[in-house]
């Protein structure tokens, strides 16, 4: 007989709460554009998150502005000046335009 719960769960083991606490989900889709921009950037860069930091920052700022997470200084969340990140300036300028916005024709 198994020592786990009815569905394979571990009985008696207490769940551990998240480190930053609980935050509400975005049921009203207030930050969907920012989320989609970040996910599109991740896909277009081969999931290299460091190249999409500005989109991640915009998403977190949106959540804080709409009280979907506690307001916190961005430096506490790992964001400093973008110049300190090892991303080349030409790559930043390409990524700063939203992936969901139509590209300008030259």
Secondary structure, DSSP 8 states (H G I E B T S, - for coil): --SS-TTS--TT------TT------TT-TTHHHHHHHHHHHHHTTS-GGGGHHHHHHHHHHHHHTTSS----GGGGT---GGGSS--HHHHHHHHS-TTS-----
